[in-house]
Amino acid sequence: MNERRIEIESNLLDVENRIKSAAESAGRNRDEITLVAVTKYFPVSDALILYENGVRNFGENRDDEGSQKSNQLRADAIWHFQGQIQGRKIPSIISWADQIHSLDSLDHALKFNRILQAAGESRRFMIQLSLEPSREDRGGIALHDLPKFLDSLLPLTQLEIRGVMAVLPIEIEPSAGFAEIVSYVKSLSHPHLQEYSLGMSNDFEDAICAGATHIRVGSSILGSRPALA
Ligand SMILES: *Cc1c(COP(=O)(O)O)cnc(C)c1O
């Protein structure tokens, strides 16, 4: 366990240094960027080590895992749901996730809104965009569908739309892909779209350079992911 702690602490320091230097070369303030540590498939003991090292933002892709881990960390931890949404899981996702990065369907938005309204609550959302929207299995809407989607969300008062999220297709060069997304979203001048959840272990420096406000980093901090149980 001690060995694991040393490994995680050293990786975290490394990632923190990479964030700082990417921010510096982009002429940005480090504080503009939220590091979301992606703990999916890893045990809660790893999340605890991160918490003890000051990490407060955690990302999970699956409802059951997020629900279990969030129960075991202190309440000031902030949980981000970034996986594909299944309609029947929405009540449970709401019970633990503070922010949802992967909204990409009106049906899901309606269901979130209905349940949140009944509970007198709201949540922060990002809309997931895709540069290959034909790959529906990966989620996300096409850039050109964003304005219409935003209009359809307007009546949904319990959804605080904050920005956009994307995972780039492997064949797209990261700096070009992120720049395309950021410049398109900026061109809309939409008052609610201020957050950009872009960048993972392999491309977060490019994302920071393009303007990311949230980076979702898993394997650079925790190592290669164990197989799913
Ligand atoms: C798994 C995952 C990450 C983290 O990926 P790493 O390459 O391990 O940093 C980030 N975002 C999403 C949506 C993921 O599914």
The ligand as an SDF file (V2000), in Angstrom:
LIG
                    3D

 15 15  0  0  0  0  0  0  0  0999 V2000
  -11.2130    7.1510  -19.1360 C   0  0  0  0  0  0  0  0  0  0  0  0
  -11.5500    8.5430  -19.5110 C   0  0  0  0  0  0  0  0  0  0  0  0
  -10.6650    9.6040  -19.2290 C   0  0  0  0  0  0  0  0  0  0  0  0
   -9.2760    9.4110  -18.6580 C   0  0  0  0  0  0  0  0  0  0  0  0
   -8.4530    8.8280  -19.6260 O   0  0  0  0  0  0  0  0  0  0  0  0
   -6.8510    8.7030  -19.4210 P   0  0  0  0  0  0  0  0  0  0  0  0
   -6.3470    8.5290  -20.8060 O   0  0  0  0  0  0  0  0  0  0  0  0
   -6.6390    7.5060  -18.5700 O   0  0  0  0  0  0  0  0  0  0  0  0
   -6.3770    9.9410  -18.7870 O   0  0  0  0  0  0  0  0  0  0  0  0
  -11.1030   10.8830  -19.5240 C   0  0  0  0  0  0  0  0  0  0  0  0
  -12.3010   11.1290  -20.0670 N   0  0  0  0  0  0  0  0  0  0  0  0
  -13.1680   10.1340  -20.3570 C   0  0  0  0  0  0  0  0  0  0  0  0
  -14.4880   10.4790  -20.9470 C   0  0  0  0  0  0  0  0  0  0  0  0
  -12.8240    8.8200  -20.1070 C   0  0  0  0  0  0  0  0  0  0  0  0
  -13.6850    7.8390  -20.4150 O   0  0  0  0  0  0  0  0  0  0  0  0
  1  2  1  0
  2  3  1  0
  2 14  2  0
  3  4  1  0
  3 10  2  0
  4  5  1  0
  5  6  1  0
  6  7  2  0
  6  8  1  0
  6  9  1  0
 10 11  1  0
 11 12  2  0
 12 13  1  0
 12 14  1  0
 14 15  1  0
M  END
$$$$
